[in-house]
Amino acid sequence: MKVYISKYRDHWLSPYTICEKLCWWREIDYDEPWVKRVVKILGPVMDVYKKILDFVHPPVNYVKIDHYDTWSMDTTLTPIILPMLKQLKETKHGAPFTEDADVPERLRSTTPAAQKAKKESWDTDGNHFKRWDWILDEMIWAFEQLADDDWEAQFHTGTSDIVWVPSKELDAKGKPRTYEMKAGPKDTRKWDKKGYNKHSARIDNGTRLFGKYFRALWD
């Protein structure tokens, strides 16, 4: 995989901005006759200026996918998604509307404290931003687990002792046709199935939230 994406580029220079700079000592009225004349003259010039810069310095958006990138697509994308989620949480300037069903009861909009924080009916409730922080944390936690190839090891304890038991079915030479793998006398392996399922379900919920709020992942 190769990805080259440049930062967002905006070559547009507004004629109104130029007028504001020309009259830096006062606030201009866009309806003033001289402003309208300047905008009429500079508008087409700025359009040409933007097209030239777009041609000379175009945005870079190159993505090359190799065939092996999709052998385990989730593994390929995890180390890309995880740091992006962490940066988004650190730099975000707002929060989208989220559903109460996706967060614990203490963070829902229906709690007395959340409703009390609303001054007007159209205001966001007191837990609005807390819900988004919690959801982002769950996404980040889920992808941290997926980035760890050995996260399942915490649910396995003990040591392995394997013995191969020959079957009773013999071939023409009197040798066992097959062997069965069984735990030996020193095998102490244990698997915390309940803990594993709970951990795995939380990972699944984190990735579910990632998909549900994918279009809300903006700064």
PEJOTA-V862483 format. One line per field, one symbol per residue. ss: DSSP state (@ for helix, = for strand, . for the rest). phi: phi as a letter, one per 30 degrees, with the letter a starting at -180 (. if undefined). burial: 1 if it has 9 or more other C-alpha atoms within 8 Angstrom, else 0. A space follows every 10 residues. Layout:
# PEJOTA-V862483
ss: ???
phi: ???
burial: ???
This chain:
# PEJOTA-V862483
ss: .====..... ....@@@@@@ @@........ ..@@@@@@@@ @@@@@@@@@@ @@@@@@.... ====..@@@@ ..@@@@@@@@ @@@@@@@@@@ @........@ @@..@@@... .@@@@@.... .......@@@ @@@@@@@@@@ @@@@@@@... @@@@@==... .=====...= .....=..== ===......= =.@@@@@@@@ @@@@@@@@@@ @@.@@@...
phi: .bbbbdddbb cdbdeddddd ddcddbdccd cdeddddddd ddeddddded ddddddbddc bcbbcddddc dbdddddedc dedddddedd cdcabddbce dcbdedcddd dedddddddb ddddddcedd dddddddddd eddddddcdc ddddccbicc bcbccddddc ddcicedbbc dbdddcdbdb bddddddddd ddddddddde ddcedcdbc
burial: 0000000000 0000110011 0010000000 0000110110 0110011001 0011000010 0000000010 0000110110 1100110110 0100000001 0010001110 1001110100 0000111110 1111110111 1111111000 0000111001 1100011001 0000011010 0010001110 0000010000 0111111011 000000000
